[in-house]
Amino acid sequence: MDSYRVVLFLHLVALAVLVGAITLVAVSYTRLRAARSVEQATPWTTLADTTTILFPFAILGLLASGAYLTHDRWSWSTPWIYVSIVALVLVAVQGPLVAGRTTSQLARAVREHALGPLGEDVRSLAHAPALWFVVCGNAAIVLAIVWNMTVKPGTAGAIGAVVAGYAVGVVAAMFARA
């Protein structure tokens, strides 16, 4: 067994962790949005907050294993590789920079909320555009990266896949937050 196949396996494991974390966060915020009381909201907020620790590990795992795979068999000038790296960096920074403030406010609002029905402040934060653009947008960008890894398009195709994926994510966010 050669090291390339082992690192490729680790790359796919990191991808699975990233997709799993995105899925858990999306389900958590969907269920939080449907919650009617603080008792119903608390477990979902806790799950979303706890899951966020997986993102740096998954992204660093993807970047490190991807760097090895690129160095071993590909080239740093391969269009789908550098476009996918930029897209993954976008995923990495978009969460904390775009949705981070909203998620922190939402977690704090649920923690500090009195027992009983949720107030309008929590309900409003659970429908915040920034939250849903990141949840849906990052999932769609990751799918576009997987497309690029599979199809290996040129520069225009790789960029087009990421832009189209992000556009799908934005449209999905508009429906998800409604």
Secondary structure, DSSP 8 states (H G I E B T S, - for coil): --HHHHHHHHHHHHHHHHHHHHHHHHHHHHHHHH--BHHHHHHHHHHHHHHTTHHHHHHHHHHHHHHHHHHHHS-TT-HHHHHHHHHHHHHHHHIIIIIHHHHHHHHHHHHHS-SSB--HHHHHHHT-HHHHHHHHHHHHHHHHHHHHHHH---HHHHHHHHHHHHHHHHHHHHHHT-
